[in-house]
Amino acid sequence: MQINGQPISTAAGSTLSQLLAQQGFDVARVAVELNGKIICRSDFSKVQLADSDTIEIVQFVGGG
């Protein structure tokens, strides 16, 4: 599996929500693309990941 171009390993059958927590992301402040498809935040806990997945994560940062 790759996150933002970097290979990582995770437990088989992990959900996207679990992966984000393991990697230290705040689910309220990210947008996720899984294999070229944007995933709705409400589906993070339903999406099960596979070893071949490619994930892009963008974090929102406030400021001015």
N, C-alpha and C positions, 0 to 999 in steps of 0.2 A: 504494500500500500504506500502511496505517496501523499504527503501533505505539503502544499506549496512547493512542489518540486523536490522535496526531501524524503527519502525512504524511511519508513518507520515500521515497527511491528506492533501488533495489538492482538488481544485474544480473539479467537474465532467467534463470530456471532455477536460481537460487540455492536451496540447501537451507536449512531452518530452522536447522540447526547452523551453517552459514556466516554466516547473518544474525546470529545471537546472538553469534558471535565478532566480527564486524565492529562490532557495537554495544557491545561490551565487557562482555557478560553472562557470568557463570560458569555453564555449563550444569548444574553439580551443585547450584546454589542457586536455580534458577528453576522455576516452573510456567508452562506456555504454553497459551493457548487460541487456536485458529486458526479463525476464522469460526464461533465459538460452540461449538467442540468441543475438549475437553481432549486434548492430544497427549502420549503417553507419551514419556518421556525417551529410551527405546531407539529411538524412531522419528524423533528429531530429524534424523538424517543421511539419512533416507529421504524425508522430506517436501519436495517441491519447491514453491516459492512462486510466486504469480501477482501481477500488478500490482493486482488487485482485492481481495486478501486483507486481512482485518482481524485484527490480532494483539494479544492482551493478554498482558503478561508481568508476573508477580509474583515479586519476589525475596524469598527467605527471609533473615532477619537473626537472628543469635543474640544472646543477651544475657540479662540477668537483673536 
